[in-house]
Amino acid sequence: MSEKKSAGRVDLNELKTGGFIKQNQKDLFTVRLRVPGGRLDVDKMAKIAAVAKKYSKMGYCHLSFRQSVEIIGVHIDDFDAAVKELAAFGQPIASCGPRIRVPTACGGNEYNPNGVMDAQKKALEVDEKLFGTNCPHKFKISFSACPIDCARTRGMDLGFQGVVDPNYEDDPCTGCTLCEKACLEGAIISDEDGKPVFDREKCVFCGDCIKACPTDAWTPKRKGWAVRAGGKHGRHPRKADNIMLFLPDEKVLDFISKTVEWYNANGKRGERIGTTFDRVGVEKYKEEVAHSFIEN
């Protein structure tokens, strides 16, 4: 950084890659912070605010749509000092460019009663192991803990949504019909005795029937992640393809690694993975990557 400034040359693309984004104002940049899953402890929040107050020429931060904290209006001459102060309390800078970006996530299942899977934990794991991995284009990953899909997995290069497979046993059932009332998809209809008739084709695997059942007639058969790939927002949005259901939690990192390996082998420079799917066929990706992860 210092060498580039002393030489009188600034590579804006390289700065953007490192998380420093040029603004309209002369010599001012947005500094994007790395906040996987959008979670910050309160002490770190206060320290970030102190750095922002010291170095922002515009007096505010921005919370990006991808859960990053962005310090607005940092002068180029203050980069080194600001980064050093942020690093002192363990706050790294994010990155842009053709690589795996900081993963986003909903609150997960720690406190949200709808949560099926631990989205926060998985976002932290992915950030630790795979952040910054090179790709043909940007590669965005998100985790939603349940089918409400707050983290918008359908608009991501790779999205993971928590799902639970409900299993019904007739013996404990009292015919209370609470499961039918809880199911918003019409996948459960009660017969004349109040016993549930389950239409699996309509099920979105949210687990509401399991939570509503007072006798444990409904229990989780398995939990995992619904996987979607090839989505993107922007000027030409693309809805992600549904790839598979019930990917085990412990296989997520391997699945992402195999996907990026496939993307690097099949994608063209400057091409999002969804565009690669459109060019070579998503079935090729499913056959060469997803198929080996499917459990019968």
C-alpha positions as CSV (number, residue, x, y, z in Angstrom):
1,M,0.0,0.0,0.0
2,S,2.6,2.6,1.1
3,E,4.9,1.6,-1.8
4,K,2.1,2.2,-4.3
5,K,1.3,5.6,-2.9
6,S,5.0,6.7,-2.8
7,A,5.4,5.6,-6.4
8,G,2.5,7.8,-7.4
9,R,0.4,4.9,-8.7
10,V,-2.7,3.4,-7.3
11,D,-4.2,0.2,-8.8
12,L,-7.9,0.7,-8.1
13,N,-8.8,-2.9,-9.0
14,E,-6.2,-4.3,-6.6
15,L,-7.5,-1.9,-3.9
16,K,-11.1,-3.1,-4.5
17,T,-9.9,-6.7,-4.4
18,G,-8.6,-6.0,-0.9
19,G,-11.8,-4.4,0.3
20,F,-11.1,-0.7,-0.5
21,I,-13.8,0.6,-2.9
22,K,-13.3,3.9,-4.7
23,Q,-15.9,6.6,-4.0
24,N,-17.1,9.6,-6.1
25,Q,-15.1,11.9,-3.8
26,K,-11.4,12.5,-4.6
27,D,-9.1,10.1,-2.6
28,L,-11.9,8.7,-0.5
29,F,-12.7,5.0,-0.3
30,T,-15.3,2.8,1.4
31,V,-13.6,0.2,3.6
32,R,-15.6,-3.0,3.7
33,L,-15.2,-5.1,6.8
34,R,-15.4,-8.9,6.9
35,V,-18.5,-9.9,9.0
36,P,-19.5,-13.6,8.2
37,G,-23.1,-14.2,8.9
38,G,-23.6,-10.5,9.9
39,R,-22.8,-11.3,13.6
40,L,-20.8,-8.9,15.7
41,D,-20.3,-9.0,19.5
42,V,-21.1,-5.7,21.1
43,D,-17.5,-4.9,22.2
44,K,-16.3,-5.2,18.6
45,M,-19.2,-3.1,17.4
46,A,-18.1,-0.3,19.7
47,K,-14.5,-0.5,18.6
48,I,-15.5,-0.4,14.9
49,A,-17.5,2.7,15.7
50,A,-14.5,4.3,17.3
51,V,-12.3,3.6,14.2
52,A,-15.0,4.9,11.9
53,K,-15.4,8.0,13.9
54,K,-11.7,8.6,13.7
55,Y,-11.1,7.9,10.0
56,S,-14.4,8.5,8.2
57,K,-14.5,11.9,6.5
58,M,-18.3,11.5,6.0
59,G,-19.2,10.5,9.5
60,Y,-21.2,7.3,9.0
61,C,-21.1,3.6,8.3
62,H,-23.2,1.6,5.9
63,L,-24.6,-1.9,6.5
64,S,-24.4,-3.6,3.1
65,F,-27.0,-6.0,1.8
66,R,-24.5,-8.8,2.4
67,Q,-24.2,-8.0,6.1
68,S,-20.8,-6.2,5.9
69,V,-20.1,-3.1,7.8
70,E,-18.7,-0.5,5.5
71,I,-16.8,2.6,6.8
72,I,-17.5,5.4,4.4
73,G,-15.2,8.1,3.4
74,V,-11.7,6.9,4.5
75,H,-8.9,8.9,2.9
76,I,-6.3,6.8,1.0
77,D,-3.5,8.2,3.3
78,D,-5.3,6.7,6.3
79,F,-5.6,3.1,5.0
80,D,-2.6,1.7,6.8
81,A,-3.5,3.3,10.2
82,A,-7.1,2.3,10.0
83,V,-6.3,-1.3,9.0
84,K,-3.8,-1.6,11.8
85,E,-6.3,-0.3,14.4
86,L,-9.0,-2.7,13.1
87,A,-6.6,-5.6,13.2
88,A,-5.7,-4.8,16.8
89,F,-9.1,-6.2,17.9
90,G,-9.4,-8.9,15.3
91,Q,-11.5,-7.2,12.7
92,P,-10.3,-8.1,9.1
93,I,-11.1,-6.4,5.9
94,A,-13.4,-8.2,3.3
95,S,-12.6,-8.6,-0.4
96,C,-14.2,-8.2,-3.7
97,G,-13.3,-9.6,-7.1
98,P,-13.4,-13.2,-8.5
99,R,-13.3,-15.3,-5.4
100,I,-15.5,-16.7,-2.6
101,R,-17.0,-13.8,-0.8
102,V,-17.9,-13.5,2.9
103,P,-20.8,-15.9,3.5
104,T,-24.1,-14.5,4.7
105,A,-26.6,-16.2,7.0
106,C,-29.8,-15.7,9.0
107,G,-29.8,-15.9,12.8
108,G,-29.9,-19.7,12.7
109,N,-31.5,-21.9,15.3
110,E,-29.9,-20.6,18.5
111,Y,-32.8,-18.3,19.3
112,N,-35.1,-18.4,16.3
113,P,-37.9,-21.0,16.9
114,N,-38.2,-21.5,13.1
115,G,-34.6,-22.5,12.7
116,V,-33.9,-26.1,11.6
117,M,-30.1,-25.8,11.1
118,D,-27.3,-23.8,12.6
119,A,-26.8,-21.2,9.8
120,Q,-24.4,-19.0,11.9
121,K,-22.0,-21.8,12.7
122,K,-21.8,-23.0,9.1
123,A,-21.2,-19.4,7.8
124,L,-18.3,-19.1,10.2
125,E,-16.8,-22.4,9.1
126,V,-17.1,-21.6,5.5
127,D,-15.5,-18.1,6.0
128,E,-12.6,-19.6,8.0
129,K,-11.9,-22.4,5.5
130,L,-12.8,-21.1,2.1
131,F,-13.0,-17.3,2.1
132,G,-11.0,-15.8,-0.7
133,T,-10.8,-19.0,-2.8
134,N,-10.2,-17.9,-6.5
135,C,-13.0,-18.5,-9.0
136,P,-13.8,-17.3,-12.6
137,H,-16.1,-14.6,-11.1
138,K,-17.5,-13.6,-7.7
139,F,-19.0,-16.5,-5.7
140,K,-21.6,-15.7,-3.1
141,I,-22.8,-18.2,-0.5
142,S,-25.6,-18.0,2.0
143,F,-27.2,-20.0,4.7
144,S,-30.9,-20.0,5.7
145,A,-31.9,-22.0,8.8
146,C,-35.4,-22.8,7.5
147,P,-37.6,-22.7,4.5
148,I,-38.6,-19.1,5.2
149,D,-35.3,-18.4,3.5
150,C,-34.4,-15.1,5.0
151,A,-30.8,-15.4,3.5
152,R,-32.2,-15.6,0.0
153,T,-30.6,-18.8,-1.1
154,R,-32.4,-18.7,-4.5
155,G,-30.3,-15.6,-5.5
156,M,-26.9,-17.0,-4.6
157,D,-24.2,-18.8,-6.5
158,L,-24.5,-21.5,-3.9
159,G,-27.3,-21.4,-1.3
160,F,-28.0,-23.7,1.6
161,Q,-31.5,-23.9,3.3
162,G,-32.2,-25.9,6.4
163,V,-34.7,-28.7,6.0
164,V,-36.1,-31.5,8.2
165,D,-37.7,-34.7,7.0
166,P,-40.8,-35.5,9.1
167,N,-41.6,-39.1,10.1
168,Y,-45.0,-40.1,11.3
169,E,-45.9,-43.0,13.7
170,D,-49.6,-43.8,14.1
171,D,-49.5,-45.3,17.6
172,P,-48.7,-42.1,19.6
173,C,-51.2,-40.1,17.6
174,T,-54.4,-39.0,19.3
175,G,-56.1,-37.4,16.3
176,C,-55.8,-33.9,17.7
177,T,-55.4,-32.4,14.2
178,L,-52.8,-29.9,15.4
179,C,-50.4,-30.9,12.7
180,E,-52.9,-30.2,10.0
181,K,-53.5,-26.7,11.5
182,A,-49.7,-26.1,11.7
183,C,-49.0,-27.1,8.1
184,L,-49.2,-24.0,5.9
185,E,-48.6,-26.0,2.7
186,G,-51.7,-28.3,2.8
187,A,-49.4,-31.3,3.0
188,I,-51.3,-32.8,6.0
189,I,-55.1,-33.4,5.8
190,S,-56.8,-35.2,8.7
191,D,-59.1,-38.2,8.1
192,E,-62.4,-38.7,9.8
193,D,-60.6,-39.9,12.9
194,G,-58.3,-36.9,13.0
195,K,-55.3,-38.9,11.9
196,P,-53.0,-37.2,9.4
197,V,-52.8,-38.1,5.7
198,F,-49.4,-36.8,4.5
199,D,-48.8,-35.6,1.0
200,R,-45.0,-35.5,0.8
201,E,-45.0,-33.8,-2.6
202,K,-46.4,-30.7,-1.0
203,C,-44.0,-30.7,2.0
204,V,-41.4,-28.0,2.2
205,F,-39.7,-29.8,5.2
206,C,-40.1,-26.9,7.6
207,G,-40.8,-29.2,10.6
208,D,-43.9,-27.2,11.8
209,C,-45.8,-30.5,12.2
210,I,-43.1,-31.8,14.5
211,K,-43.1,-28.8,16.7
212,A,-46.9,-28.8,16.9
213,C,-47.3,-32.5,17.8
214,P,-47.9,-32.9,21.5
215,T,-47.4,-36.7,21.5
216,D,-44.2,-37.1,19.4
217,A,-46.2,-38.9,16.6
218,W,-44.2,-36.6,14.3
219,T,-40.4,-36.8,14.8
220,P,-37.4,-35.7,12.7
221,K,-36.3,-38.6,10.4
222,R,-33.3,-36.5,9.3
223,K,-32.1,-33.0,9.0
224,G,-29.8,-31.3,6.5
225,W,-29.6,-28.7,3.8
226,A,-31.5,-28.1,0.6
227,V,-28.9,-27.0,-1.9
228,R,-29.4,-24.4,-4.7
229,A,-26.8,-23.2,-7.2
230,G,-26.5,-20.7,-10.0
231,G,-28.5,-17.8,-8.6
232,K,-27.6,-14.2,-8.8
233,H,-29.0,-10.7,-8.4
234,G,-28.0,-7.7,-10.4
235,R,-28.9,-6.3,-13.8
236,H,-29.7,-9.8,-15.1
237,P,-30.9,-11.9,-12.2
238,R,-31.1,-15.6,-12.4
239,K,-33.0,-17.9,-10.0
240,A,-30.9,-20.7,-8.6
241,D,-31.4,-24.3,-9.7
242,N,-32.6,-26.8,-7.1
243,I,-29.7,-29.3,-6.7
244,M,-30.5,-31.7,-3.9
245,L,-32.2,-32.2,-0.5
246,F,-30.8,-33.2,2.9
247,L,-27.1,-32.6,2.3
248,P,-25.6,-33.6,5.7
249,D,-24.2,-30.7,7.7
250,E,-20.7,-32.2,7.9
251,K,-20.5,-32.4,4.1
252,V,-21.1,-28.8,3.4
253,L,-17.5,-27.7,3.2
254,D,-16.6,-30.6,0.9
255,F,-19.6,-29.8,-1.3
256,I,-18.5,-26.2,-1.7
257,S,-14.9,-27.2,-2.4
258,K,-16.1,-29.7,-5.1
259,T,-18.4,-27.1,-6.6
260,V,-15.7,-24.5,-6.8
261,E,-13.3,-27.1,-8.3
262,W,-15.9,-27.8,-11.0
263,Y,-16.6,-24.1,-11.6
264,N,-12.9,-23.4,-12.1
265,A,-12.6,-26.3,-14.6
266,N,-15.8,-25.5,-16.5
267,G,-16.4,-21.7,-16.1
268,K,-15.0,-19.0,-18.2
269,R,-13.2,-15.9,-16.8
270,G,-15.9,-13.3,-15.9
271,E,-18.7,-15.8,-16.0
272,R,-20.9,-16.5,-13.0
273,I,-21.6,-20.2,-12.2
274,G,-25.2,-19.8,-13.3
275,T,-24.1,-18.7,-16.7
276,T,-21.8,-21.7,-16.8
277,F,-24.8,-23.9,-16.1
278,D,-26.7,-22.2,-19.0
279,R,-23.8,-22.9,-21.3
280,V,-22.8,-26.4,-20.4
281,G,-26.0,-27.7,-18.7
282,V,-26.8,-27.9,-15.0
283,E,-27.2,-31.7,-15.4
284,K,-23.4,-31.9,-16.1
285,Y,-22.8,-30.2,-12.7
286,K,-25.3,-32.5,-10.9
287,E,-23.8,-35.6,-12.4
288,E,-20.2,-34.6,-11.8
289,V,-20.6,-33.0,-8.3
290,A,-23.9,-33.4,-6.6
291,H,-24.6,-37.0,-7.5
292,S,-21.9,-38.3,-5.2
293,F,-23.4,-36.5,-2.2
294,I,-27.0,-37.8,-2.6
295,E,-28.0,-40.3,0.1
296,N,-30.8,-42.7,-0.6
